[in-house]
Structure formats: structure tokens, C-alpha cells
């Protein structure tokens, strides 16, 4: 482990410093952890702050370190007392989880995304892909290895082909979104950009507690439980472009899953 200050050039030409984002590695294979540490040591803006090979050690260190990113072996997760990301995110809500798996078509990938994972990488991935995933996730985006993305898209397409049409013609898919206040729509836009409560509070000049209240209200009105489901909801209703939020277009895909 190391601590490096990354130096960058700002738009005005002045040098600025950025603290590297903290990564915690969870894998029950020592060689896998060692390989990831060696890989990430070459990145000036990444700092490996800890490792764990079991649930107890992970929970203990997670509460102390509160890392920016958790690289988690999926097979180890399934051996936990509660095989879900929810208990981990309850300990460190702002941590972004990237799941590492030896399976390219894990039937649980949708559940992991619904639970709050920001990334899913197959272990056969190139080193550059792992680094790219972390940078994307830290920018508020989501990352899926190509085989996993294919699986997710296939599931969406199968859902649109098999879902009966016209079951509830009176339902407006935008009812939940239309219930949002003007401020909640502003928060909605920032949430689907990937901003957390602290970042939203700074952007809108409100307190983090108020941002959390808006988040909870939004989740309740549109019928989702976490940020991943909110992103699916926004994608389904073609709301990913902030300019469309005030004047929603027609939906382009059917929403599949939770």
C-alpha cells in the first residue's frame, strides 16, 4: 500500500493536487489479490488501502477505511452469511462496488446490479479493462465487461419480446416522474449522473441531509430502491439526457427487472 498525491494541470494552467481514490480488494485467492495490487500500484491516482479474504475481516476493515471502490470476488460474496451487497453498502454507503467474477454469464448479475453494484468485470479481462472500470465508476458511470453487457442487453430484448402489451392502457409510465417537485427533478438529474448526496448538496447549495431526503422521496415516487434501479428507470423512460427531464419523451424500452 502507498499514498501518492496526483498532480494535474488545471484549466488556468496552475498545478493542482488530487488525492488518489482508495481501493479495497476482497478475494480469497492470495495470488489474485497480489496481482491486483501490483497492477494498481502503477496507477498514480489509485491507492490500494486494504485487503481481505473473508467476510469478518471485510466488515471490520470496511467500517474503518470507507474506501471509494470495493473490488469484490463474486464467489466469495456468495459464501457470506447474507450473500448480498446490501449489508456492505449499509456499512459504507458511498463505496462503489465492482464485482470480479470468473463467470461471463453469471445468472446473478442482474441481482448484483439491483443491489447497487457499479461494475462487473470477468476475471479474464485485460489489465487495462480493470483500470478503465475503476476510472469510469469514479466518474459516476457504470462498467460491464463486454460479455456481461451482452447478457444484460439480451435479457432486456427478451423481456420486450415476451412482455404482453396493453395490460394496463390507463397507466402512464411517467406518473411517478411527474409527481416529482421541481427540486426533486434537479436531484433526479444529478443522481442519474452518478453524484452522491454530498456532491448533490454542494451542487445545489443544500445540506447533505436534505439531499438524502430528496433521494428517498424520489425513490418512493418512481418506485425504485437504489441508484441502479433509478438508472434503469431513467433509461427506460429516455430520461438520461438532463435536457429531457422537464419535458419527457415517449419511452423507448420496456423496463425489465427490479
C-alpha positions in Angstrom: 0.0 0.0 0.0 1.1 3.5 -0.7 0.0 7.1 -0.6 0.6 9.2 -3.7 -0.6 12.7 -4.5 -1.5 13.0 -8.1 -0.5 16.3 -9.7 -2.7 17.7 -12.5 -2.8 20.9 -14.6 -6.0 23.0 -14.1 -7.7 24.9 -16.9 -5.9 28.1 -15.8 -2.5 26.4 -16.1 -1.9 26.1 -12.4 -0.9 22.9 -10.8 -3.4 21.2 -8.6 -3.2 18.1 -6.4 -5.8 15.3 -6.2 -5.8 12.7 -3.5 -5.8 9.2 -5.1 -9.1 7.3 -4.7 -9.0 4.4 -2.3 -9.4 0.8 -3.4 -10.1 -2.2 -1.2 -9.6 -5.7 -2.6 -11.6 -8.7 -1.4 -10.7 -12.1 -2.8 -10.0 -15.5 -1.1 -7.1 -16.2 -3.5 -3.8 -14.7 -2.4 -2.3 -14.7 -5.9 -5.3 -12.8 -7.3 -5.1 -10.1 -4.6 -1.3 -9.8 -5.1 -1.8 -9.5 -8.9 -4.4 -6.7 -8.5 -2.1 -4.8 -6.0 0.8 -5.0 -8.5 -1.4 -3.8 -11.3 -2.9 -0.9 -9.4 0.5 0.3 -8.0 1.3 1.5 -11.4 -1.7 4.0 -11.4 -0.8 7.3 -9.8 -4.4 8.2 -8.9 -5.2 4.8 -7.3 -4.2 3.7 -3.8 -4.8 0.2 -2.5 -5.8 0.8 1.1 -6.6 -2.8 2.3 -7.3 -6.4 1.5 -9.5 -9.1 3.0 -10.1 -12.8 2.2 -13.2 -13.4 4.4 -16.4 -11.7 5.4 -15.5 -10.9 9.0 -12.2 -9.2 8.0 -14.0 -7.3 5.2 -16.7 -6.0 7.5 -14.2 -4.9 10.2 -11.9 -3.0 7.7 -14.7 -1.6 5.6 -16.1 0.3 8.6 -12.7 1.7 9.4 -11.5 2.6 5.9 -14.7 3.5 4.0 -13.0 3.0 0.6 -14.0 4.7 -2.6 -14.1 1.4 -4.5 -14.5 -2.2 -3.3 -13.2 -4.9 -5.7 -15.1 -8.0 -4.7 -14.8 -11.6 -5.8 -18.4 -12.7 -6.5 -17.8 -16.4 -5.5 -16.6 -15.1 -2.1 -19.7 -12.9 -1.8 -22.0 -15.9 -2.3 -20.3 -17.7 0.7 -21.2 -14.8 3.1 -23.9 -15.3 5.7 -26.0 -12.8 3.7 -24.9 -13.2 0.1 -25.9 -9.6 -0.9 -24.2 -6.2 -1.3 -26.8 -4.6 0.9 -25.0 -5.2 4.2 -21.8 -3.9 2.8 -23.3 -0.8 1.4 -25.1 -0.2 4.7 -21.6 -0.1 6.3 -20.1 2.2 3.7 -22.9 3.8 1.5 -20.7 5.9 -0.6 -18.4 3.0 -1.6 -18.8 1.9 -5.2 -18.7 -1.9 -5.7 -17.0 -3.5 -8.7 -17.7 -7.3 -8.8 -15.0 -9.6 -10.2 -16.2 -13.0 -11.5 -14.8 -16.0 -13.3 -18.2 -16.3 -15.0 -19.1 -14.3 -18.1 -22.8 -15.2 -17.8 -23.5 -15.1 -14.1 -27.2 -15.6 -13.6 -26.9 -13.3 -10.6 -25.5 -10.3 -12.4 -28.9 -8.6 -12.6 -29.4 -9.0 -8.8 -25.9 -7.6 -8.1 -26.7 -4.6 -10.2 -30.0 -4.1 -8.5 -28.3 -4.4 -5.1 -26.1 -1.5 -6.0 -23.0 -2.7 -7.9 -21.4 -0.1 -10.2 -19.3 -2.5 -12.2 -19.0 -6.2 -13.2 -15.7 -7.5 -14.6 -14.8 -11.0 -15.7 -11.5 -12.2 -14.3 -10.3 -12.9 -17.8 -10.3 -9.2 -18.6 -7.2 -7.4 -19.6 -5.4 -5.2 -17.0 -6.4 -2.1 -18.9 -10.1 -3.0 -18.6 -9.9 -3.3 -14.8 -8.2 0.1 -14.6 -10.7 1.6 -17.0 -13.6 0.2 -15.0 -12.4 2.0 -11.8 -11.9 5.3 -13.6 -15.4 5.1 -15.1 -17.0 4.2 -11.9 -15.3 7.0 -10.0 -16.7 9.4 -12.7 -20.2 8.3 -11.8 -20.6 5.8 -14.6 -21.2 2.1 -14.7 -18.9 -0.5 -16.2 -19.7 -4.0 -17.5 -17.3 -6.3 -19.3 -18.4 -6.9 -22.9 -19.7 -10.5 -22.3 -21.7 -9.2 -19.3 -23.1 -6.3 -21.3 -24.2 -8.7 -24.0 -26.1 -10.7 -21.3 -27.8 -7.7 -19.9 -28.9 -6.4 -23.3 -30.1 -9.9 -24.3 -32.3 -10.0 -21.2 -33.8 -6.6 -21.9 -34.5 -7.7 -25.5 -36.1 -11.0 -24.5 -38.2 -9.1 -22.0 -39.5 -6.6 -24.6 -40.4 -9.5 -26.9 -42.3 -11.6 -24.3 -44.0 -8.9 -22.2 -47.7 -8.7 -23.1 -48.9 -5.4 -24.5 -51.9 -3.4 -23.4 -52.4 -4.9 -20.0 -52.9 -1.6 -18.3 -53.5 1.0 -21.0 -54.6 3.6 -18.5 -51.2 3.6 -16.8 -48.9 6.4 -17.7 -45.2 5.3 -17.3 -44.3 8.9 -16.4 -46.8 9.1 -13.5 -44.0 8.6 -10.9 -41.7 11.1 -12.6 -44.5 13.7 -13.0 -45.1 13.6 -9.2 -41.6 14.9 -8.5 -41.2 18.5 -7.5 -39.0 20.9 -9.4 -36.2 20.5 -6.9 -36.6 16.7 -6.9 -36.3 16.7 -10.7 -33.0 18.6 -10.3 -31.8 16.0 -7.8 -33.1 13.2 -10.1 -30.8 14.5 -12.9 -27.8 14.6 -10.6 -28.5 11.1 -9.2 -28.5 9.6 -12.7 -25.3 11.4 -13.4 -23.8 9.3 -10.5 -23.4 12.1 -7.9 -23.7 11.2 -4.3 -25.5 13.1 -1.6 -22.5 15.2 -0.6 -21.8 16.2 -4.2 -25.5 17.0 -4.8 -25.6 19.2 -1.7 -22.6 21.2 -3.0 -24.1 21.5 -6.4 -27.5 22.7 -5.2 -26.3 24.5 -2.1 -28.4 22.4 0.2 -27.4 20.2 3.2 -26.4 16.5 2.6 -29.3 15.6 4.9 -31.8 17.5 2.6 -30.2 15.7 -0.4 -30.8 12.4 1.3 -34.5 13.3 1.9 -34.9 14.2 -1.7 -33.3 10.9 -2.8 -35.7 8.9 -0.5 -38.7 10.9 -1.8 -37.7 10.3 -5.4 -37.1 6.6 -4.9 -40.6 6.3 -3.3 -42.4 8.3 -6.1 -40.9 6.4 -9.0 -40.9 3.0 -7.3 -37.2 2.1 -7.1 -35.0 1.0 -4.2 -31.5 2.1 -5.2 -29.4 4.1 -7.7 -29.0 1.2 -10.1 -32.8 0.8 -10.4 -33.1 4.5 -10.8 -30.7 4.4 -13.7 -32.7 1.6 -15.3 -35.9 3.6 -14.8 -34.4 6.7 -16.4 -33.1 4.6 -19.3 -36.5 3.1 -19.8 -38.2 6.5 -20.0 -35.4 8.1 -22.1 -34.5 10.5 -19.3 -30.8 10.1 -19.3 -30.3 13.4 -21.1 -30.8 16.1 -18.5 -32.4 18.4 -21.1 -35.3 15.9 -21.4 -36.2 15.8 -17.8 -38.6 18.7 -17.8 -40.3 17.5 -20.9 -40.2 13.7 -21.0 -40.4 12.0 -24.4 -42.1 8.7 -25.2 -40.5 5.5 -23.6 -38.1 3.6 -25.9 -37.7 0.3 -24.0 -39.8 -1.7 -21.6 -38.4 -1.8 -18.1 -37.3 -5.3 -17.1 -36.4 -6.4 -13.7 -36.5 -4.7 -10.3 
